[in-house]
């Protein structure tokens, strides 16, 4: 009897110990999450999209596209800070005050990384490596103060030189002289390999954002480029920066153990459209980055890896805020709608409809504007009441403002529906 009692005690004790430690024994429902953001990379500069005729050589990003799901209708914001803010808060910019590059996110906001560890039963290790750009030009703000476990990278929005830049690590700033895309990758590999629980890494490259430059030779296929000076064609330099980033993505994937990689869902997107200097047809300089036209806000996104059983293309209307709820749900949060965010996790395995409308906005201090679409029609409205409306079904790249002529009854109805939804969103 004594031995039976000891045996039962042992089974109960060790059984409870094992099940009560999810952080040390992640289940199949606790995938690692890798969010990779490219800076200033639109559809015209991305393989797999019809826009643009000059494309970079990106075998690793192509692998995400070929093995995962391609989202054709992701809307972000026209510049980087508001897109990043919308992802990290799940809120539209008019709610957070982050509506243009260099706007500062309040530390009172609950960021995604903090949210999933407050609302999920799984303890995630969280990190952001790379471009932050949510604190304006303030180098005194350590992103870790928002609730991150780890931050290392570029706090400001851009560098003057990819080989000489201000590196923030553990709240301290120092001069870094190694190629910035490589540094971000090496930091990411080191952090991932130091984790023993499920992890969420936000890797934010600043490439291919200006300045145009020549990356290390082994990282690109654009040939023997001279140092860039004004007057040279910027396109090969822009493509070289994308290729160098893709090369580093390959290094990252090689640096992650196979079992970790097999348990990782990967989300890749651009933070806004291509800069005007290198925008390609059907976009133009005035309808690229910095604008609410499709060339400024409709960017590439791929999702692949753990739990992604669908392939091909998805045409759902998605906004950058939706990444918040999607990642939260992937991390075990039960709520699929949070703030202005709706999870598209279900789309990774089955077809469904997520949104009827999508929304974006901008306020650069001069132009205060917002845009809304139902997939077929798009309305752009400025604070002073000026409107533009486009039939995206027949005029995908917004060449004909149908408000310049008399609207049909059905067009009037579409306009009324878009205006009514704008009132709901902004009030």
ZAPADO-50813 format. One line per field, with one value per residue (C-alpha): residue number from 1; residue in one letter; x, y, z. Coordinates in steps of 0.25 Angstrom, whole numbers, plus 2048, in hexadecimal, padded with zeros to 3 digits. Example, Ala and Ser with C-alpha at 12.3 -4.5 7.8 and 13.67 -1.06 7.14 Angstrom:
2
fikol: (1,2)
vexdo: (A,S)
px: (831,837)
py: (7EE,7FC)
pz: (81F,81D)
This chain:
427
fikol: (1,2,3,4,5,6,7,8,9,10,11,12,13,14,15,16,17,18,19,20,21,22,23,24,25,26,27,28,29,30,31,32,33,34,35,36,37,38,39,40,41,42,43,44,45,46,47,48,49,50,51,52,53,54,55,56,57,58,59,60,61,62,63,64,65,66,67,68,69,70,71,72,73,74,75,76,77,78,79,80,81,82,83,84,85,86,87,88,89,90,91,92,93,94,95,96,97,98,99,100,101,102,103,104,105,106,107,108,109,110,111,112,113,114,115,116,117,118,119,120,121,122,123,124,125,126,127,128,129,130,131,132,133,134,135,136,137,138,139,140,141,142,143,144,145,146,147,148,149,150,151,152,153,154,155,156,157,158,159,160,161,162,163,164,165,166,167,168,169,170,171,172,173,174,175,176,177,178,179,180,181,182,183,184,185,186,187,188,189,190,191,192,193,194,195,196,197,198,199,200,201,202,203,204,205,206,207,208,209,210,211,212,213,214,215,216,217,218,219,220,221,222,223,224,225,226,227,228,229,230,231,232,233,234,235,236,237,238,239,240,241,242,243,244,245,246,247,248,249,250,251,252,253,254,255,256,257,258,259,260,261,262,263,264,265,266,267,268,269,270,271,272,273,274,275,276,277,278,279,280,281,282,283,284,285,286,287,288,289,290,291,292,293,294,295,296,297,298,299,300,301,302,303,304,305,306,307,308,309,310,311,312,313,314,315,316,317,318,319,320,321,322,323,324,325,326,327,328,329,330,331,332,333,334,335,336,337,338,339,340,341,342,343,344,345,346,347,348,349,350,351,352,353,354,355,356,357,358,359,360,361,362,363,364,365,366,367,368,369,370,371,372,373,374,375,376,377,378,379,380,381,382,383,384,385,386,387,388,389,390,391,392,393,394,395,396,397,398,399,400,401,402,403,404,405,406,407,408,409,410,411,412,413,414,415,416,417,418,419,420,421,422,423,424,425,426,427)
vexdo: (X,X,X,X,X,X,X,X,X,X,X,X,X,X,X,X,X,X,X,X,X,X,X,X,X,X,X,X,X,X,X,X,X,X,X,X,X,X,X,X,X,X,X,X,X,X,X,X,X,X,X,X,X,X,X,X,X,X,X,X,X,X,X,X,X,X,X,X,X,X,X,X,X,X,X,X,X,X,X,X,X,X,X,X,X,X,X,X,X,X,X,X,X,X,X,X,X,X,X,X,X,X,X,X,X,X,X,X,X,X,X,X,X,X,X,X,X,X,X,X,X,X,X,X,X,X,X,X,X,X,X,X,X,X,X,X,X,X,X,X,X,X,X,X,X,X,X,X,X,X,X,X,X,X,X,X,X,X,X,X,X,X,X,X,X,X,X,X,X,X,X,X,X,X,X,X,X,X,X,X,X,X,X,X,X,X,X,X,X,X,X,X,X,X,X,X,X,X,X,X,X,X,X,X,X,X,X,X,X,X,X,X,X,X,X,X,X,X,X,X,X,X,X,X,X,X,X,X,X,X,X,X,X,X,X,X,X,X,X,X,X,X,X,X,X,X,X,X,X,X,X,X,X,X,X,X,X,X,X,X,X,X,X,X,X,X,X,X,X,X,X,X,X,X,X,X,X,X,X,X,X,X,X,X,X,X,X,X,X,X,X,X,X,X,X,X,X,X,X,X,X,X,X,X,X,X,X,X,X,X,X,X,X,X,X,X,X,X,X,X,X,X,X,X,X,X,X,X,X,X,X,X,X,X,X,X,X,X,X,X,X,X,X,X,X,X,X,X,X,X,X,X,X,X,X,X,X,X,X,X,X,X,X,X,X,X,X,X,X,X,X,X,X,X,X,X,X,X,X,X,X,X,X,X,X,X,X,X,X,X,X,X,X,X,X,X,X,X,X,X,X,X,X,X,X,X,X,X,X,X,X,X,X,X,X,X,X,X,X,X,X,X,X,X,X,X,X)
px: (800,80C,812,805,803,811,80E,801,808,813,80A,801,80D,815,808,804,812,813,806,807,813,80F,81A,824,81C,815,80A,806,7FC,808,80F,81B,817,821,81C,825,823,82A,82B,825,823,817,810,818,825,820,820,812,80B,807,80B,819,822,82F,830,83B,840,83A,83A,837,82B,827,827,81D,814,815,813,809,7FD,7FE,7F5,7F2,7EA,7F1,7F0,7FA,7FD,805,811,818,815,806,807,810,807,7FA,801,806,7F9,7EE,7E9,7E7,7F0,7E6,7E4,7F3,7F7,801,7FD,80A,819,820,813,815,80D,809,80F,801,7FD,7FD,805,803,80F,80A,7FB,7FE,805,7FA,7EF,7F5,7F7,805,810,817,825,824,82E,82F,83C,83E,837,82D,829,81E,825,828,836,837,843,840,834,837,82D,82E,827,81A,81A,824,82E,838,83B,848,849,846,83D,83C,835,841,850,85A,863,860,86E,86E,862,85D,85A,851,853,84F,84B,859,85D,86A,870,86F,877,873,868,85B,853,85D,85E,84F,84F,85B,854,847,84E,855,848,840,84B,84A,83C,836,827,81E,823,81E,828,825,831,830,83A,83C,840,83D,83A,844,84F,852,85F,868,865,871,873,86F,861,85C,85C,85C,86A,876,86F,876,874,866,866,85A,858,85A,84E,84A,843,84E,852,844,843,851,84C,840,849,852,847,842,850,84F,842,848,853,849,841,84E,851,844,845,83C,832,830,82E,824,81C,81C,812,818,812,819,814,818,815,810,812,81E,825,821,830,82F,820,81C,810,805,808,80E,816,80A,802,80D,812,80C,7FF,7F2,7F1,7F3,802,804,7FC,7F9,805,80A,808,80B,808,80F,813,80D,7FE,7FD,7F6,7F0,7F9,7F7,7F1,7E6,7DE,7D8,7D8,7E3,7E9,7F6,7EE,7E9,7F7,7F6,7EA,7EF,7FC,7F5,7EC,7F8,7FE,7F2,7E9,7DA,7D5,7D5,7D1,7D9,7D8,7D8,7DE,7D8,7E0,7E2,7E8,7DC,7E0,7ED,7E5,7D8,7D1,7C8,7C4,7CB,7C7,7BD,7C5,7D4,7D9,7E6,7EA,7F4,7F7,805,802,7FD,7F4,7EA,7E3,7DD,7D9,7CF,7CC,7C2,7CB,7C4,7C3,7CD,7CA,7D5,7D0,7D8,7D5,7D1,7C6,7CD,7CA,7CF,7C8,7CD,7C7,7D2,7CC,7CE,7D8,7E2,7EC,7E3,7E4,7D6,7CF,7C1,7BC,7C1,7B4,7A6,7A5,79B,791,799,7A5,79E,79A,7A8,7AD,7A2,7A6,7B5,7B2,7A9,7B4,7BE,7B5,7B4,7C3,7C7,7BD)
py: (800,809,807,80A,817,81B,818,81F,82C,82B,82A,836,83F,83D,83D,84B,851,84E,853,860,865,869,873,868,85E,866,85E,85D,868,872,875,87E,88B,892,8A0,8A5,8B4,8BA,8C9,8D0,8C3,8C3,8B9,8BF,8BB,8AD,8A0,89A,8A6,8AC,8BA,8BE,8B8,8B9,8AF,8AB,89D,898,889,889,892,88A,87E,884,888,87A,872,87C,885,892,89D,8A7,8B1,8B5,8C4,8CB,8DA,8E3,8E4,8DB,8E0,8DF,8D1,8CC,8D3,8CC,8BF,8C0,8C6,8C1,8CF,8D9,8E5,8EF,8E8,8E7,8F4,8ED,8F1,8F4,8F1,8F6,8F7,8F1,8E6,8E8,8DF,8DD,8D5,8C5,8C0,8B2,8AB,8AF,8AC,89E,89B,8A1,89A,88D,881,87E,887,88C,892,89F,8A7,8B2,8B3,8BE,8CB,8D0,8DE,8E0,8EA,8F5,8FA,8F7,8EE,8EE,8E4,8D6,8CD,8C3,8CD,8CA,8BB,8B4,8AA,8AE,8B9,8BC,8C4,8D2,8DA,8E5,8E4,8E4,8E4,8ED,8E1,8D2,8D0,8DB,8DC,8DF,8D1,8D0,8C4,8C3,8D1,8D6,8DC,8DA,8DB,8CE,8CD,8BF,8BE,8C1,8B5,8AB,8B1,8AF,8A1,89D,8A3,89C,88E,890,894,888,87E,883,880,874,878,87C,889,895,89C,8A9,8AB,8B8,8BB,8C9,8C4,8C8,8D6,8E1,8E4,8DD,8D5,8C9,8BD,8B3,8AC,89E,8A3,8A8,8A5,8B3,8B3,8BC,8C8,8D5,8DD,8E4,8F3,8FC,8FA,8EB,8E2,8DE,8D2,8C7,8CD,8CB,8BD,8BA,8BE,8B5,8A9,8AC,8AB,89E,899,89C,895,889,88A,88B,87F,877,87C,877,868,85F,85B,86A,86E,863,869,877,87F,88A,897,8A0,8AE,8BB,8C7,8D1,8D2,8D4,8E2,8EB,8EB,8DC,8DA,8D2,8D2,8D1,8DA,8E8,8F1,8F8,8EB,8E3,8E4,8F0,8EF,8E8,8E3,8D4,8D6,8DC,8D2,8C5,8BD,8AE,8A5,896,88C,87F,874,86D,86C,872,867,870,875,87E,88B,892,89E,8A2,8B0,8B1,8BD,8BE,8BF,8B0,8AB,8AE,8A5,89A,899,89A,88E,886,888,882,88F,88B,898,89A,8A8,8B2,8C1,8C4,8B7,8AA,89D,896,88A,882,885,87D,870,873,87E,888,896,89F,8AE,8B5,8C2,8C6,8D3,8DC,8EA,8F4,902,908,915,91B,910,909,8FE,8F1,8E5,8DA,8CF,8C3,8BC,8C2,8D1,8DA,8E7,8F1,8FD,909,910,91C,914,911,903,8F9,8EC,8E1,8D4,8CA,8BF,8C6,8D0,8C9,8D4,8E0,8E8,8EC,8F4,8F0,8FD,905,900,8FD,8F1,8E6,8E1,8D5,8DE,8E8,8DC,8D7,8E5,8E6,8D9,8DD,8EA,8E3,8D9,8E5,8EB,8DE,8DC,8EA,8ED)
pz: (800,804,7F6,7EF,7F6,7F3,7E4,7E3,7EA,7E0,7D4,7D9,7DD,7D0,7C7,7CD,7CD,7BE,7BA,7C2,7BB,7AD,7AB,7AC,7A4,799,792,783,786,78A,77D,77C,775,76C,766,75B,757,74A,74A,73D,735,72C,723,717,71E,722,71B,718,716,708,70B,707,6FC,704,70F,719,71B,728,729,738,737,72B,734,73E,732,72B,738,73F,73C,734,739,72D,734,741,744,74C,74E,745,74E,758,766,765,75F,76A,774,76E,76F,77D,783,77A,779,76E,76E,772,77F,783,77C,773,765,75E,75F,76C,774,782,788,796,7A1,7A6,79A,79D,792,78B,792,7A0,79C,798,7A5,7AD,7A6,7A2,7AA,7A4,7A8,79B,79B,793,78B,780,779,76E,76B,776,771,77B,784,77A,77B,78A,78D,79C,79B,79C,795,7A0,7A9,7A1,7A6,79D,7A2,798,78F,786,779,773,77C,771,764,75A,759,752,74F,74F,754,75F,767,776,77C,789,792,7A0,7A0,79C,78F,788,77A,771,765,760,754,75B,755,759,768,769,764,76D,779,776,774,782,789,783,787,795,797,79E,79D,791,78B,783,77B,774,76A,764,759,754,746,73C,741,73C,73C,72F,731,72D,736,738,72A,72F,733,725,716,711,70C,70F,713,715,722,720,71D,719,70A,70A,707,716,711,712,71F,724,71F,725,733,732,72D,739,742,73C,73D,74C,74D,748,752,75D,758,758,766,76C,770,768,773,777,768,766,772,76D,765,75C,758,74E,749,744,74D,742,733,72B,72B,720,71A,717,715,709,700,702,70E,70D,716,71B,71E,725,733,73B,734,737,729,727,724,731,73A,733,736,736,741,742,74D,74E,757,763,762,754,74C,741,735,729,72A,733,72F,73D,741,74C,754,75B,768,766,768,777,779,770,777,784,780,77B,789,790,792,790,78B,77C,77C,785,783,774,771,76C,76B,75E,764,75F,751,753,752,74C,743,74A,74A,754,751,748,748,74A,74F,74E,752,752,758,754,75B,74D,748,751,749,74A,741,741,738,736,72C,720,723,72B,731,735,73D,742,74F,747,740,732,72D,723,71F,717,711,715,70D,700,704,70D,70D,70F,702,701,70D,70A,712,707,6FF,703,70B,708,712,716,718,720,729,72A,72E,739,73E,73F,745,750,753,755,75F,767,766,76A,775)
